[in-house]
Amino acid sequence: MGQVAVDINGRRFQVACDDGQEDHVRELGAYIDGKVKQVVNQVGQVGDPRLLLMASLLVTDELYELRQGGTGQGDGAGMVGGASAIEERAAQMIEGTADRLHDIAARLEAS
């Protein structure tokens, strides 16, 4: 099992990954760090849990737009109204992920 150091918002996190996936996980971490920086530029330092939640929502919105065949610019317009069962399930999964990210961030802040 590989170990990777990922820097998010100036903090270093150790992440376990499958052997051979270290570079990919570093790239993913850099992408998330970029999204967090985007949020910081818009709203300031509002704490790691909120920053991670907002960054997660931005990334999820990009994925949603791409899956819908949209522009992938993440304007959020496709997320409102008329949600199918699949979209509702995806929203539930996103909420669960956001809750887990919040819990992880809270534990990291406590340590």
C-alpha atoms as a printed R data frame, in Angstrom:
    type eleno elety resid chain resno       x      y       z
1   ATOM     1    CA   MET     A     1   0.000  0.000   0.000
2   ATOM     2    CA   GLY     A     2   1.395  3.383  -1.025
3   ATOM     3    CA   GLN     A     3   1.516  6.558   1.034
4   ATOM     4    CA   VAL     A     4   1.252 10.047  -0.437
5   ATOM     5    CA   ALA     A     5   1.556 13.489   1.115
6   ATOM     6    CA   VAL     A     6  -1.120 15.846  -0.204
7   ATOM     7    CA   ASP     A     7  -1.113 19.584   0.577
8   ATOM     8    CA   ILE     A     8  -4.523 21.215   0.868
9   ATOM     9    CA   ASN     A     9  -4.848 24.865   1.939
10  ATOM    10    CA   GLY     A    10  -1.323 24.868   3.343
11  ATOM    11    CA   ARG     A    11  -1.827 21.716   5.411
12  ATOM    12    CA   ARG     A    12  -0.163 18.390   4.686
13  ATOM    13    CA   PHE     A    13  -2.220 15.207   4.776
14  ATOM    14    CA   GLN     A    14  -0.938 11.645   4.490
15  ATOM    15    CA   VAL     A    15  -3.138  9.534   2.216
16  ATOM    16    CA   ALA     A    16  -2.943  5.796   1.649
17  ATOM    17    CA   CYS     A    17  -3.434  4.507  -1.890
18  ATOM    18    CA   ASP     A    18  -2.839  1.442  -4.005
19  ATOM    19    CA   ASP     A    19   0.721  0.874  -5.131
20  ATOM    20    CA   GLY     A    20   1.361  2.671  -8.401
21  ATOM    21    CA   GLN     A    21  -1.385  5.259  -7.798
22  ATOM    22    CA   GLU     A    22   0.779  7.758  -5.937
23  ATOM    23    CA   ASP     A    23   1.179 10.211  -8.834
24  ATOM    24    CA   HIS     A    24  -2.525 10.084  -9.607
25  ATOM    25    CA   VAL     A    25  -3.446 10.795  -5.975
26  ATOM    26    CA   ARG     A    26  -0.974 13.714  -5.938
27  ATOM    27    CA   GLU     A    27  -2.653 15.130  -9.063
28  ATOM    28    CA   LEU     A    28  -6.083 14.744  -7.477
29  ATOM    29    CA   GLY     A    29  -4.831 16.469  -4.332
30  ATOM    30    CA   ALA     A    30  -3.429 19.348  -6.378
31  ATOM    31    CA   TYR     A    31  -6.770 19.703  -8.157
32  ATOM    32    CA   ILE     A    32  -8.659 19.818  -4.850
33  ATOM    33    CA   ASP     A    33  -6.125 22.330  -3.502
34  ATOM    34    CA   GLY     A    34  -6.830 24.510  -6.531
35  ATOM    35    CA   LYS     A    35 -10.561 24.368  -5.842
36  ATOM    36    CA   VAL     A    36  -9.985 25.220  -2.182
37  ATOM    37    CA   LYS     A    37  -7.858 28.214  -3.251
38  ATOM    38    CA   GLN     A    38 -10.693 29.276  -5.574
39  ATOM    39    CA   VAL     A    39 -13.104 29.203  -2.629
40  ATOM    40    CA   VAL     A    40 -10.639 31.064  -0.373
41  ATOM    41    CA   ASN     A    41 -10.344 33.798  -3.019
42  ATOM    42    CA   GLN     A    42 -14.128 34.136  -3.082
43  ATOM    43    CA   VAL     A    43 -15.072 33.834   0.604
44  ATOM    44    CA   GLY     A    44 -11.825 33.921   2.577
45  ATOM    45    CA   GLN     A    45 -10.555 31.472   5.166
46  ATOM    46    CA   VAL     A    46 -13.777 30.108   6.652
47  ATOM    47    CA   GLY     A    47 -12.250 26.982   8.185
48  ATOM    48    CA   ASP     A    48 -11.127 23.720   6.665
49  ATOM    49    CA   PRO     A    49 -14.458 21.876   6.977
50  ATOM    50    CA   ARG     A    50 -16.360 24.546   5.063
51  ATOM    51    CA   LEU     A    51 -13.610 25.005   2.503
52  ATOM    52    CA   LEU     A    52 -13.499 21.264   1.830
53  ATOM    53    CA   LEU     A    53 -17.280 21.127   1.582
54  ATOM    54    CA   MET     A    54 -17.404 24.028  -0.867
55  ATOM    55    CA   ALA     A    55 -14.539 22.605  -2.941
56  ATOM    56    CA   SER     A    56 -16.292 19.230  -2.993
57  ATOM    57    CA   LEU     A    57 -19.463 20.856  -4.235
58  ATOM    58    CA   LEU     A    58 -17.556 22.658  -6.995
59  ATOM    59    CA   VAL     A    59 -15.925 19.420  -8.150
60  ATOM    60    CA   THR     A    60 -19.231 17.551  -7.938
61  ATOM    61    CA   ASP     A    61 -20.953 20.263  -9.941
62  ATOM    62    CA   GLU     A    62 -18.280 19.937 -12.647
63  ATOM    63    CA   LEU     A    63 -18.816 16.173 -12.738
64  ATOM    64    CA   TYR     A    64 -22.574 16.627 -12.837
65  ATOM    65    CA   GLU     A    65 -22.325 19.054 -15.739
66  ATOM    66    CA   LEU     A    66 -20.041 16.703 -17.654
67  ATOM    67    CA   ARG     A    67 -22.391 13.775 -17.125
68  ATOM    68    CA   GLN     A    68 -25.295 15.877 -18.349
69  ATOM    69    CA   GLY     A    69 -23.373 16.797 -21.493
70  ATOM    70    CA   GLY     A    70 -23.058 20.402 -20.367
71  ATOM    71    CA   THR     A    71 -20.147 22.739 -20.551
72  ATOM    72    CA   GLY     A    72 -18.525 21.509 -17.360
73  ATOM    73    CA   GLN     A    73 -18.107 25.118 -16.245
74  ATOM    74    CA   GLY     A    74 -19.835 24.370 -12.973
75  ATOM    75    CA   ASP     A    75 -22.410 27.153 -12.892
76  ATOM    76    CA   GLY     A    76 -24.827 24.965 -10.933
77  ATOM    77    CA   ALA     A    77 -27.740 25.681 -13.252
78  ATOM    78    CA   GLY     A    78 -28.369 22.022 -13.994
79  ATOM    79    CA   MET     A    79 -28.766 21.104 -10.338
80  ATOM    80    CA   VAL     A    80 -32.076 22.840  -9.703
81  ATOM    81    CA   GLY     A    81 -35.552 21.383 -10.241
82  ATOM    82    CA   GLY     A    82 -36.884 18.253 -11.940
83  ATOM    83    CA   ALA     A    83 -34.506 15.808 -10.316
84  ATOM    84    CA   SER     A    84 -34.931 12.205 -11.392
85  ATOM    85    CA   ALA     A    85 -34.507  9.324  -8.970
86  ATOM    86    CA   ILE     A    86 -30.873  8.992 -10.043
87  ATOM    87    CA   GLU     A    87 -30.243 12.690  -9.466
88  ATOM    88    CA   GLU     A    88 -31.901 12.507  -6.062
89  ATOM    89    CA   ARG     A    89 -29.741  9.520  -5.119
90  ATOM    90    CA   ALA     A    90 -26.651 11.412  -6.322
91  ATOM    91    CA   ALA     A    91 -27.671 14.377  -4.163
92  ATOM    92    CA   GLN     A    92 -28.003 12.066  -1.156
93  ATOM    93    CA   MET     A    93 -24.573 10.616  -1.864
94  ATOM    94    CA   ILE     A    94 -23.099 14.115  -2.132
95  ATOM    95    CA   GLU     A    95 -24.656 15.091   1.180
96  ATOM    96    CA   GLY     A    96 -23.260 11.945   2.790
97  ATOM    97    CA   THR     A    97 -19.828 12.674   1.362
98  ATOM    98    CA   ALA     A    98 -19.999 16.270   2.581
99  ATOM    99    CA   ASP     A    99 -20.929 15.027   6.063
100 ATOM   100    CA   ARG     A   100 -18.016 12.595   6.053
101 ATOM   101    CA   LEU     A   101 -15.620 15.338   4.873
102 ATOM   102    CA   HIS     A   102 -16.873 17.589   7.651
103 ATOM   103    CA   ASP     A   103 -16.293 14.827  10.231
104 ATOM   104    CA   ILE     A   104 -12.791 14.129   8.905
105 ATOM   105    CA   ALA     A   105 -11.910 17.817   8.925
106 ATOM   106    CA   ALA     A   106 -13.226 18.182  12.479
107 ATOM   107    CA   ARG     A   107 -11.106 15.236  13.633
108 ATOM   108    CA   LEU     A   108  -8.052 16.700  11.900
109 ATOM   109    CA   GLU     A   109  -8.609 20.062  13.558
110 ATOM   110    CA   ALA     A   110  -8.909 18.350  16.946
111 ATOM   111    CA   SER     A   111  -5.599 16.497  16.536
